[in-house]
């Protein structure tokens, strides 16, 4: 996963992205599902995060979520 982050970062960092990374299901608490930060590049992100947002929706639906503007 780190290699994937590195390649994406190297190809896209000049486009204005500020972060590339993975969130993983928290392995120790299956009854209280949360996502923890995995391999990443550049700015750190919040960890753990709940399943209520777009990341949780991606896990629940097993589908990529495309967010054009994370601020909106």
C-alpha positions as CSV (number, residue, x, y, z in Angstrom):
1,X,0.0,0.0,0.0
2,X,2.9,2.4,0.7
3,X,4.2,1.8,-2.8
4,X,0.8,2.7,-4.3
5,X,0.7,5.9,-2.2
6,X,4.2,6.8,-3.3
7,X,3.3,6.4,-7.0
8,X,0.1,8.3,-6.8
9,X,1.8,11.1,-4.8
10,X,4.6,11.3,-7.3
11,X,2.2,11.6,-10.2
12,X,-0.4,13.9,-8.7
13,X,1.3,16.1,-6.1
14,X,1.8,19.0,-8.5
15,X,-1.9,19.0,-9.2
16,X,-2.7,20.5,-5.8
17,X,-3.6,17.4,-3.8
18,X,-2.5,17.5,-0.2
19,X,-2.8,13.9,0.8
20,X,-2.9,10.4,-0.5
21,X,-3.5,7.4,1.8
22,X,-5.5,4.4,3.0
23,X,-7.8,3.9,5.9
24,X,-8.2,0.3,7.2
25,X,-10.9,-1.3,9.4
26,X,-9.8,-1.3,13.0
27,X,-8.8,-5.0,13.6
28,X,-9.2,-5.1,17.4
29,X,-12.8,-3.9,17.7
30,X,-15.1,-5.6,15.2
31,X,-18.2,-4.7,17.3
32,X,-17.3,-0.9,17.2
33,X,-16.2,-0.5,13.6
34,X,-13.8,2.4,13.0
35,X,-11.2,3.1,10.4
36,X,-7.6,3.7,11.3
37,X,-5.0,5.5,9.2
38,X,-2.8,3.2,7.2
39,X,0.0,4.0,4.7
40,X,-0.1,7.6,3.5
41,X,1.9,10.5,1.9
42,X,2.3,14.0,3.2
43,X,-0.1,15.6,5.7
44,X,-1.3,13.3,8.5
45,X,-5.0,12.7,8.7
46,X,-7.5,12.0,11.5
47,X,-7.4,8.5,13.1
48,X,-9.5,6.7,14.0
49,X,-12.6,7.8,12.2
50,X,-16.2,6.6,12.4
51,X,-18.1,4.8,9.7
52,X,-20.7,7.6,9.3
53,X,-18.9,9.6,6.6
54,X,-17.8,9.1,3.0
55,X,-15.0,6.7,4.0
56,X,-17.5,4.5,5.9
57,X,-19.9,4.6,2.9
58,X,-17.1,3.3,0.7
59,X,-16.5,0.4,3.1
60,X,-20.2,-0.4,3.5
61,X,-20.9,-0.2,-0.3
62,X,-17.5,-1.8,-1.4
63,X,-17.4,1.0,-4.0
64,X,-15.1,3.9,-4.7
65,X,-16.5,7.3,-3.6
66,X,-15.5,10.3,-5.7
67,X,-15.7,13.6,-3.8
68,X,-15.1,16.6,-6.1
69,X,-14.7,19.1,-3.2
70,X,-14.2,17.8,0.3
71,X,-15.1,21.2,1.7
72,X,-18.7,21.0,0.5
